[in-house]
Amino acid sequence: MNREKSLIAINTCTNGSTGRIMLDIAKKARCSGYKYITFSPKKRKNNKQINNHVYFGYWLDTAISVRLSILTGLNGCFSFINTLSLYRYLNKIKPDAIHIHNLHDNYINLSMLFKYIKRNDIKVIWTLHDCWSFTGGCPYFTLSGCEEWKKSCKHCVGFSYPSGRAKSSEIILKKKKKIFSNVKSMTIVTPSSWLGDLAGKSFLSQYKVVTINNGINISVFKPTESDIAEKYGIKSKYIILGVAMPWSYRKGLDVFISLSEQLGDDFHIVIVGTDQNIDKQLPQNVTSIHHTNNLTELVKIYSMANLFVNPTREENFPTVNIESLACGTPVVTYQTGGSPEIIDDTCGSVVGCNDFETLKKEIIRICTSSVYTKEACIKRAKLFDSSEKYTEYVNLYKEILSDNKNNLLGAIHE
């Protein structure tokens, strides 16, 4: 019975997108009768009290491990005290399965964790939020064009995360192949088919790889009356919106700067998630919003826009695209990662990465022709209702923990 099953989840944090996903999946699983405790490393401060959540380890151990990683380039090879702290909880709970999210940030000893899993024959679900698990350290390699992860990472030209003075990508990849292999029961989950395809080409191909998209709360993100355009004096303009944090070349900040110079006076660009350093790079005709006070304000910003533009150059499965659609605003995105998987020809357009001229033409076409209706955008967004997506995780737990091995993963779409 489900009530007899005990699960834990581990992530580097409780905030941000991955933290929110972990906590929301846990809530859905508890409603389905599972005993479920979430874990993240103890921080120096701001350990917000969360029901059924444990902050394990010691912030000083993490800080020392980060420093050692910077000096040696070896990621996930320290944090012995933190991992022993986690052991104590695992020995007490004796979980039937562990749901792993991000293992970045040197808060856990990878070898110790997986030795414990293998020794105790614990089933594992691992949601990959980027490519880090099967590379020598880089979370993405699209910009660098590097394919060393398929071989040895000996000639690494990418960005390692966390970054360090020493380049130990080849050593790290060898360690990951040894540590992450030969788990008796491990299922890899990817939010996008793009990432699933990459995982299937890596050493993780020895495991079942399934796709469960990230989702959003459809009851929160919906078309909402907004006076924000009036507030900024741009109501008469075609409003082009971009949302990211932090902004960088990777997220396409330079694209918005170029658009502001070329689109003309009928258009106005609004970007959200900026700071004072980004403001210094922006032309005066771009409206910069550092942060929103709450989700309601963000929803109003999405709702006021004529078009959401996502010129990201490296991406997994950006929920900002879904949030925009749910508010009735169509999307144009670069052909990058899993970003194009969110839209279809009823609600937006996909252009080649760095094809600026085509992007500009699509923006003008969509804004001036009103080719995509609000209703079509909302209909598409409903396919990514977080409640339904988290139910897919519960179904995955159910199948993995079932004694009927022949029906394993029957409820999940590959």
Summary of the structure (lengths in Angstrom):
residues: 414
radius of gyration: 22.1
end to end distance: 25.7
largest distance: 65.3
contacts: 1406
relative contact order: 0.11
helix: 41%
strand: 15%
